[in-house]
Amino acid sequence: MKRWKLLCCAGLVWMAMCACDAAQAAESSVKETDSFLSYVRPDPSPPFRIVRDTGEKKGEYPIFEHTDDANTEHLFRDSFMAESVRLFFLAQNLVNRPKETQAQTKLRQASHPAYLLLSEREGGFPGTGFYLKQNGELLDHTGTPYVDLMKSTAASDYLGSMSQVYPHELGHVMYHLLSPDWDRTESRSVDMHYVSLTTDRRVAFDEGFAEHFENVSLDHEPDESRKAGLESSVRQARLTTATMVAGYEKDYVWPMRLQLYRAAVPFWYQRFEMLKRHDWVKEGTIRFTTTQPSAGSAEQSIKYRNTGVRYVESKPRNVSQALATEGVVSAFFYEAAFQRLEAPL
């Protein structure tokens, strides 16, 4: 079992380092890109397919059908999303390649296209299993992975938009593809996760590996205009969340306040979470433990700690805490992608 973990870790580190090389290859010609795709996926059908949910089901599986979306198709061709799909095919090749035997009787399995489900569901989710309605037939894709994203995110250039979230969710797909069966079970120790929250090692590795793609995709955004918009969004998030965090802290410390910032957490915290995935991970400050209030009940202290609004530079996480914190895992893979692991995280 330990050997499996080491092999999976080594494979995923390799994939993370490939992400940097793949991004640098974005400047190559269309001919070279086509040649690469023909190598990792000989099937001539489109490597990236957009689908929608018909609202029908066959058994427990939803029924999808192909759809067109100009914004999403343009974003795929002109962002890091295309590079993440190339990594997805490399991962499939690694899993599907025939075993090295003299007879070579086991044929290579066909690689799945990268399916993107555009829905009205807020957030992003990896999924597996559907039927595809095509030419009056239902094609069985009950073993095929896909990514479910909210359609409106394709038209936005902000921190946490589709150009970063799609590689994140596809990272989950690749992680599950390369993981042994016993490592694909749901976590039984936590029902929530955040970048600075200590959960368990399986959740932290899965989420941290996926999250590092968000920063890699932003750093290697090929469209200069979109990249400028994303960087502007990061700066704006720093300003707005600083006000919210300051008010949130005062709600815990000052008596007789109306607790408005604590009540408004559902409206501002997700943006703060996305900012921490960017700033705390890239700066390496994710390695420090988060602060706790000096006053208040035990319940309030736990909520404040889990929110992770500040970190304590004098208190780095111990090894067990670090391995169970997704932000630390994300920082590891981010540094691995740029071959900077000689520097402390």
Secondary structure, DSSP 4 states (H G I P E B T S, - for coil): -HHHHHHHHHHHHHHHHHHHHHHHGGGS-HHHHHHHHHHH----S-SEEEEEEEEEEETTEEEEEE---HHHHHHHHTSTHHHHHHHHHHHHHHHHSPP--SS--SPPPPPPPEEEEEES-SSEEEEEEEEEEETTEEEEEEEEEEEEEEGGGGG--STTSHHHHHHHHHHHHHHHHHS-GGGSSPPSS-S---TT-B--HHHHHHHHHHHHHHHHHHHT-S-HHHHHHHHHHHHHHHHHHHHHHHHHHHHHHSTT---HHHHTHHHHHHHHHHHHHHHHHHHSGGGEEEP--SSS-HHHHHHHHHHT--EEEEEE--HHHHHTBHHHHHHHHHHHHTT-TTS--
